Amino acid sequence: MEYQNFTLPNGIRIIHKQDKSHVGYCGLIINTGSRDEEEKEHGMAHFIEHVVFKGTKKRKAYHILSRLDDVGGELNAYTTKEETCIYASFLKQDFQRAIELIHDITFNSVFPAKELEKEKEVIVDEINSYKDSPAELIYDEFEEMVFANDPMGRNILGTPKHLKSFGKKHIQQFIDRNYNTDQMVFASVGNVSFKKIVAWAEKYLGTVPTNLRQYNRPEVCKYIPKSLTIEKDTHQSHVIIGNVAYDFNNPSRLHLHLLNNLLGGPGMNSRLNMALREKNGIAYNVESSYTPYYGTGIFSIYFGTDPENLYRSFSIIDRELKKLKTKELGSLQLHKAIRQLKGQMAISADNRENLMLNMGKSYLLYDQVDSLYDVYKKIDSITAKDLLDIANEILADNQLSYLIYQ
């Protein structure tokens, strides 16, 4: 991957990959999310992601939404526990239009009171729809349990009570504290020269006043494994089993990604999918996931099944975990697992929007972007003994937490 980078005087970093596509992609990735909220601000990062679209010093909401839509482009945003991103896709001739718009809504939003109240209702509906989906809700409640009494455990959407209290002053306080220019990366992929990207970045993003980060994220609270069963009026039982895991600086994180992929990744041939769904037909959806954060991470296994199959499912999963903890992979098994992960990564990188977002996030966290070749070399160096050791650490029986909806 050939990319070029530049840092503006205010600290905002620029990274670009020139590509022959007729479509361009760009986004501003900010190193702040729900984890950075004070308790009274629960839901603020996500709320801001919504209301930056509601009006700037020179545009009404309609004109913001139409600015790229009118030329066939798309404007979007997302919030996680540790990042906020505003990004766009468009025809290559509209690169400057997209950069100017992202700058305008990120740094010139005026947060009209009437629009704030309307958007609060929209987000309350989003919260309620989430509550209607136990397969999604259980992930939030599991993290609340694992990261008890810690900002990491709070869900991203917030609560209706907290939302109700948010006003323009509170929004501005959060932005002033967390939208730090040295914690921003502008990433782009498209058929335009890096010289032009830098010129446009200087014209728009270069005018943003320097605002350097004045704090470090605190360490998360000590993890204590827990088990909890909640009565839910649902047709299926829903379950998450998990543990805290490696943070994004841990050299073993790639090893855990490989182990996760083998156990319950997106492939239909994952061990859990084969054992629960294909061989026994007792789960429609079963998957595992691993997410690294700053200073911590989380690994989890989710499945949904009919109540009468719940404990049979536990038994099957326990058997699969025991295999990973007691039997080293054979050379052919390891080779296949490595090839599968490498193939999935290549396919993901071929999606240029994914490439732009991943490139920007990597540059934000590590100040560099490894090529696929470099990542492949790291994956190829993983041994069966490495995976066995990690399985025994992350999947240790006395370290697993359980959350059950039944």
C-alpha positions as CSV (number, residue, x, y, z in Angstrom):
1,M,0.0,0.0,0.0
2,E,1.5,3.3,-1.1
3,Y,0.3,6.2,1.0
4,Q,1.5,9.7,1.6
5,N,1.1,11.7,4.8
6,F,1.4,15.3,6.1
7,T,0.8,17.1,9.4
8,L,-0.8,20.5,9.5
9,P,0.6,23.1,11.9
10,N,-2.4,22.6,14.2
11,G,-1.6,18.9,14.6
12,I,-4.3,17.4,12.3
13,R,-2.7,14.6,10.3
14,I,-3.4,13.9,6.7
15,I,-3.0,10.5,5.0
16,H,-3.8,9.8,1.3
17,K,-3.7,6.9,-1.1
18,Q,-4.0,7.7,-4.8
19,D,-6.3,5.3,-6.6
20,K,-7.6,5.0,-10.1
21,S,-11.2,4.7,-9.2
22,H,-13.8,7.2,-10.4
23,V,-15.1,7.4,-6.8
24,G,-13.4,9.2,-4.0
25,Y,-13.6,8.5,-0.2
26,C,-12.5,10.7,2.7
27,G,-13.2,11.1,6.3
28,L,-12.2,12.9,9.5
29,I,-11.5,10.4,12.3
30,I,-11.4,11.8,15.8
31,N,-9.9,10.0,18.8
32,T,-12.9,10.5,21.1
33,G,-16.1,8.5,21.9
34,S,-18.4,7.5,24.6
35,R,-15.5,6.4,26.8
36,D,-14.5,10.0,27.1
37,E,-17.8,11.3,28.5
38,E,-18.3,12.3,32.0
39,E,-21.1,10.5,33.8
40,K,-23.5,13.4,33.3
41,E,-22.6,13.4,29.6
42,H,-23.6,9.8,28.9
43,G,-24.6,9.6,25.2
44,M,-23.0,13.0,24.3
45,A,-20.5,11.7,21.7
46,H,-23.2,10.0,19.8
47,F,-25.6,12.9,20.1
48,I,-23.0,15.3,18.6
49,E,-22.5,12.9,15.7
50,H,-26.2,13.4,15.0
51,V,-26.5,17.1,15.5
52,V,-23.5,18.3,13.5
53,F,-25.8,17.6,10.5
54,K,-28.4,20.1,11.7
55,G,-27.0,23.4,10.7
56,T,-23.7,25.4,10.4
57,K,-22.9,29.1,10.3
58,K,-23.6,29.1,6.5
59,R,-25.9,26.0,5.9
60,K,-29.3,24.8,7.1
61,A,-29.8,21.1,7.6
62,Y,-31.3,20.6,4.2
63,H,-28.3,22.2,2.5
64,I,-25.9,20.0,4.4
65,L,-27.8,16.8,3.4
66,S,-28.1,18.0,-0.2
67,R,-24.5,19.1,-0.7
68,L,-23.3,15.7,-1.7
69,D,-26.6,14.0,-2.4
70,D,-27.1,16.5,-5.3
71,V,-24.1,15.1,-7.0
72,G,-24.7,11.4,-6.2
73,G,-22.4,11.3,-3.2
74,E,-23.1,10.1,0.3
75,L,-22.3,11.7,3.7
76,N,-22.2,9.6,6.9
77,A,-20.9,9.3,10.4
78,Y,-20.5,6.9,13.3
79,T,-19.5,6.8,16.9
80,T,-17.8,4.1,18.9
81,K,-16.5,3.9,22.4
82,E,-13.2,5.6,21.4
83,E,-13.7,7.3,18.1
84,T,-16.0,9.6,16.1
85,C,-15.9,9.7,12.3
86,I,-17.5,11.8,9.7
87,Y,-16.9,10.5,6.2
88,A,-18.1,10.7,2.6
89,S,-18.1,8.9,-0.8
90,F,-18.5,10.8,-4.1
91,L,-17.3,11.1,-7.7
92,K,-13.6,12.1,-7.9
93,Q,-14.3,15.6,-9.2
94,D,-16.2,16.4,-6.0
95,F,-13.2,15.8,-3.6
96,Q,-13.0,19.5,-2.6
97,R,-16.7,19.7,-2.1
98,A,-16.6,16.8,0.3
99,I,-13.6,18.1,2.3
100,E,-15.1,21.5,2.7
101,L,-18.4,20.0,3.8
102,I,-16.8,17.7,6.4
103,H,-14.8,20.7,7.7
104,D,-18.0,22.9,7.9
105,I,-20.1,20.5,9.9
106,T,-17.3,19.4,12.2
107,F,-16.1,22.9,13.1
108,N,-18.8,25.3,12.3
109,S,-22.0,23.7,13.5
110,V,-24.3,26.0,15.5
111,F,-26.6,23.4,17.1
112,P,-30.0,25.1,16.8
113,A,-32.1,24.5,19.9
114,K,-35.2,23.4,17.9
115,E,-33.1,20.9,15.9
116,L,-31.5,19.6,19.1
117,E,-34.9,18.8,20.6
118,K,-36.1,17.0,17.4
119,E,-32.9,14.9,17.3
120,K,-33.3,13.9,20.9
121,E,-36.6,12.2,19.9
122,V,-34.9,10.5,17.0
123,I,-32.3,9.0,19.3
124,V,-34.8,8.0,21.9
125,D,-36.5,6.0,19.1
126,E,-33.1,4.5,18.3
127,I,-32.6,3.5,21.9
128,N,-36.1,1.9,22.1
129,S,-35.5,0.0,18.8
130,Y,-32.3,-1.3,20.3
131,K,-34.2,-2.5,23.4
132,D,-36.5,-4.4,21.0
133,S,-33.5,-6.4,19.6
134,P,-32.1,-8.7,22.3
135,A,-29.4,-10.0,20.0
136,E,-27.9,-6.4,19.9
137,L,-28.9,-5.2,23.4
138,I,-27.1,-8.1,25.1
139,Y,-23.7,-6.9,23.8
140,D,-24.2,-3.5,25.5
141,E,-25.4,-5.2,28.7
142,F,-22.5,-7.6,28.7
143,E,-20.0,-4.8,28.5
144,E,-21.8,-2.9,31.3
145,M,-21.3,-6.1,33.4
146,V,-17.6,-6.6,32.4
147,F,-16.6,-3.0,32.8
148,A,-18.8,-2.3,35.8
149,N,-18.7,1.3,37.2
150,D,-16.4,2.4,34.4
151,P,-17.0,4.7,31.4
152,M,-16.0,1.8,29.1
153,G,-19.1,-0.1,30.3
154,R,-21.6,2.6,29.4
155,N,-23.5,2.1,26.1
156,I,-22.9,4.5,23.2
157,L,-26.5,5.7,22.8
158,G,-27.0,7.1,26.3
159,T,-30.3,7.3,28.1
160,P,-33.4,9.4,27.5
161,K,-32.8,11.1,30.9
162,H,-29.3,12.2,30.0
163,L,-30.3,13.3,26.5
164,K,-33.0,15.5,27.9
165,S,-30.4,17.5,29.8
166,F,-28.1,18.3,26.8
167,G,-28.0,21.8,25.5
168,K,-25.7,23.8,23.2
169,K,-23.4,24.8,26.1
170,H,-22.9,21.1,27.1
171,I,-22.2,20.1,23.5
172,Q,-19.6,22.9,23.2
173,Q,-17.9,21.9,26.5
174,F,-17.5,18.3,25.2
175,I,-16.1,19.4,21.9
176,D,-13.7,21.9,23.4
177,R,-12.3,19.1,25.7
178,N,-12.3,16.2,23.3
179,Y,-12.1,17.4,19.7
180,N,-8.3,17.8,19.9
181,T,-6.5,18.6,16.7
182,D,-3.5,16.3,17.6
183,Q,-6.1,13.5,17.9
184,M,-7.6,13.9,14.4
185,V,-6.7,12.2,11.1
186,F,-8.1,13.2,7.7
187,A,-7.9,10.1,5.5
188,S,-8.6,9.9,1.8
189,V,-8.5,7.4,-1.1
190,G,-9.1,8.4,-4.7
191,N,-7.8,9.5,-8.1
192,V,-6.4,12.9,-7.0
193,S,-2.9,14.0,-6.3
194,F,-1.6,14.3,-2.8
195,K,-0.5,17.8,-3.6
196,K,-4.2,18.8,-4.1
197,I,-5.3,16.9,-1.0
198,V,-2.7,18.9,1.1
199,A,-3.8,22.2,-0.5
200,W,-7.4,21.6,0.3
201,A,-6.6,20.4,3.8
202,E,-4.6,23.5,4.4
203,K,-7.4,25.7,3.1
204,Y,-10.1,24.2,5.3
205,L,-8.7,22.0,8.1
206,G,-5.6,24.2,8.4
207,T,-7.8,27.1,9.7
208,V,-8.9,25.1,12.8
209,P,-7.3,26.6,15.9
210,T,-4.8,24.3,17.6
211,N,-6.3,22.4,20.5
212,L,-4.0,19.8,22.0
213,R,-5.1,17.0,24.3
214,Q,-4.7,17.8,27.9
215,Y,-5.6,14.4,29.5
216,N,-4.9,10.7,29.3
217,R,-7.6,8.1,29.4
218,P,-7.7,6.5,32.9
219,E,-7.1,2.8,33.4
220,V,-10.2,0.7,33.4
221,C,-11.5,-0.8,36.7
222,K,-10.2,-4.2,37.7
223,Y,-12.0,-7.0,35.9
224,I,-13.9,-9.5,38.1
225,P,-15.7,-12.4,36.2
226,K,-19.5,-12.5,36.7
227,S,-22.5,-14.5,35.7
228,L,-25.9,-13.1,35.3
229,T,-29.3,-14.4,34.0
230,I,-32.0,-12.0,33.1
231,E,-35.6,-13.0,32.4
232,K,-36.7,-11.7,29.0
233,D,-40.0,-12.2,27.2
234,T,-38.3,-13.5,24.0
235,H,-38.7,-16.6,21.9
236,Q,-35.0,-17.5,22.0
237,S,-32.5,-17.6,24.7
238,H,-29.6,-15.2,24.0
239,V,-26.1,-15.7,25.5
240,I,-22.8,-14.0,25.7
241,I,-19.6,-15.6,27.1
242,G,-16.5,-13.5,27.3
243,N,-13.5,-12.0,29.0
244,V,-11.4,-8.9,28.9
245,A,-8.6,-9.1,26.3
246,Y,-5.5,-7.4,24.8
247,D,-5.5,-3.7,24.1
248,F,-4.5,-2.2,20.7
249,N,-0.9,-1.9,21.6
250,N,-0.4,-5.6,22.7
251,P,1.7,-7.5,20.2
252,S,-0.5,-10.6,20.7
253,R,-3.6,-8.8,19.4
254,L,-3.1,-10.2,15.9
255,H,-2.8,-13.7,17.3
256,L,-6.1,-13.3,19.1
257,H,-7.7,-12.0,15.8
258,L,-6.6,-15.3,14.2
259,L,-7.9,-17.4,17.1
260,N,-11.2,-15.5,17.1
261,N,-11.5,-16.0,13.3
262,L,-11.0,-19.7,13.7
263,L,-13.4,-20.1,16.6
264,G,-16.4,-17.9,15.5
265,G,-15.4,-15.5,12.8
266,P,-17.5,-14.6,9.7
267,G,-16.5,-17.8,7.8
268,M,-19.3,-20.4,7.6
269,N,-16.7,-23.0,8.5
270,S,-15.8,-21.5,11.9
271,R,-15.7,-24.1,14.6
272,L,-18.7,-22.8,16.5
273,N,-20.8,-22.4,13.4
274,M,-20.0,-25.9,12.3
275,A,-20.6,-27.4,15.8
276,L,-23.8,-25.6,16.8
277,R,-25.5,-24.9,13.4
278,E,-24.2,-27.2,10.8
279,K,-23.8,-30.4,12.8
280,N,-26.5,-30.0,15.4
281,G,-28.9,-27.4,14.0
282,I,-29.6,-25.8,17.3
283,A,-28.5,-22.2,16.6
284,Y,-29.2,-19.9,13.7
285,N,-26.6,-17.3,14.8
286,V,-23.4,-18.0,16.6
287,E,-20.3,-15.8,16.4
288,S,-17.2,-14.7,18.4
289,S,-15.7,-11.2,18.3
290,Y,-12.6,-9.4,19.6
291,T,-12.3,-5.6,19.9
292,P,-9.1,-4.0,21.2
293,Y,-9.3,-0.6,23.0
294,Y,-6.9,1.7,24.7
295,G,-5.6,-0.1,27.7
296,T,-8.0,-3.0,27.4
297,G,-10.1,-5.1,25.0
298,I,-13.0,-7.5,25.0
299,F,-13.5,-11.0,23.6
300,S,-16.9,-12.5,23.4
301,I,-19.0,-15.4,22.1
302,Y,-22.6,-14.9,21.2
303,F,-25.3,-17.4,20.3
304,G,-29.1,-17.6,20.3
305,T,-31.0,-20.8,20.6
306,D,-34.3,-22.2,21.7
307,P,-34.5,-22.5,25.5
308,E,-34.7,-26.3,25.5
309,N,-31.3,-26.3,23.6
310,L,-29.5,-23.8,25.9
311,Y,-27.5,-26.2,28.1
312,R,-26.8,-28.5,25.2
313,S,-25.3,-25.5,23.4
314,F,-23.2,-24.6,26.5
315,S,-21.9,-28.2,26.5
316,I,-20.9,-28.0,22.8
317,I,-19.2,-24.7,23.1
318,D,-17.3,-25.8,26.2
319,R,-16.1,-28.8,24.2
320,E,-14.9,-26.5,21.4
321,L,-13.1,-24.2,23.8
322,K,-11.4,-27.2,25.5
323,K,-10.1,-28.3,22.2
324,L,-8.4,-25.0,21.6
325,K,-6.9,-25.1,25.1
326,T,-5.6,-28.6,25.0
327,K,-4.7,-29.5,21.4
328,E,-2.2,-27.6,19.2
329,L,-3.4,-27.0,15.7
330,G,-1.8,-29.3,13.1
331,S,0.3,-27.7,10.5
332,L,-2.5,-28.0,7.9
333,Q,-5.1,-26.6,10.2
334,L,-2.9,-23.6,11.0
335,H,-2.1,-23.0,7.4
336,K,-5.8,-23.0,6.5
337,A,-6.6,-20.6,9.4
338,I,-3.9,-18.2,8.3
339,R,-4.9,-18.3,4.6
340,Q,-8.5,-17.6,5.6
341,L,-7.7,-14.6,7.7
342,K,-5.4,-13.2,5.0
343,G,-8.0,-13.7,2.3
344,Q,-10.6,-11.9,4.4
345,M,-8.3,-9.0,5.0
346,A,-7.5,-8.6,1.3
347,I,-11.2,-8.6,0.4
348,S,-11.9,-6.0,3.1
349,A,-9.0,-3.8,1.8
350,D,-10.4,-4.1,-1.7
351,N,-13.4,-2.1,-0.5
352,R,-12.1,1.4,-0.8
353,E,-14.3,2.9,1.8
354,N,-13.1,0.2,4.3
355,L,-9.6,0.9,3.2
356,M,-9.9,4.6,3.8
357,L,-11.4,4.1,7.3
358,N,-8.9,1.5,8.3
359,M,-6.0,3.5,7.0
360,G,-7.2,6.5,8.9
361,K,-7.7,4.6,12.2
362,S,-4.3,2.9,11.9
363,Y,-2.6,6.2,11.4
364,L,-4.6,7.7,14.3
365,L,-3.5,5.0,16.7
366,Y,0.0,4.0,15.4
367,D,1.1,6.9,13.3
368,Q,1.7,4.4,10.5
369,V,-0.2,2.1,8.2
370,D,1.2,-1.4,7.6
371,S,0.9,-2.8,4.1
372,L,-0.9,-6.0,3.6
373,Y,2.4,-7.6,2.9
374,D,3.7,-6.5,6.3
375,V,0.6,-7.7,8.1
376,Y,0.8,-11.1,6.2
377,K,4.4,-11.5,7.4
378,K,3.2,-11.0,11.0
379,I,0.4,-13.5,10.6
380,D,2.7,-16.1,8.9
381,S,4.9,-15.9,12.0
382,I,2.1,-17.1,14.4
383,T,2.7,-20.6,15.6
384,A,0.3,-23.3,16.9
385,K,1.9,-22.9,20.3
386,D,1.1,-19.2,20.3
387,L,-2.6,-19.9,19.7
388,L,-2.6,-22.6,22.4
389,D,-1.1,-20.2,25.0
390,I,-3.5,-17.4,24.1
391,A,-6.5,-19.8,24.2
392,N,-5.5,-20.8,27.7
393,E,-5.2,-17.2,28.8
394,I,-8.3,-15.7,27.2
395,L,-10.6,-18.7,27.5
396,A,-9.6,-19.8,31.0
397,D,-12.7,-21.2,32.7
398,N,-12.2,-19.1,35.8
399,Q,-11.9,-15.8,33.8
400,L,-15.1,-16.1,31.7
401,S,-18.2,-14.0,32.3
402,Y,-21.7,-15.1,31.3
403,L,-24.8,-13.1,30.5
404,I,-28.0,-15.1,29.6
405,Y,-31.3,-13.8,28.5
406,Q,-34.0,-16.5,28.9
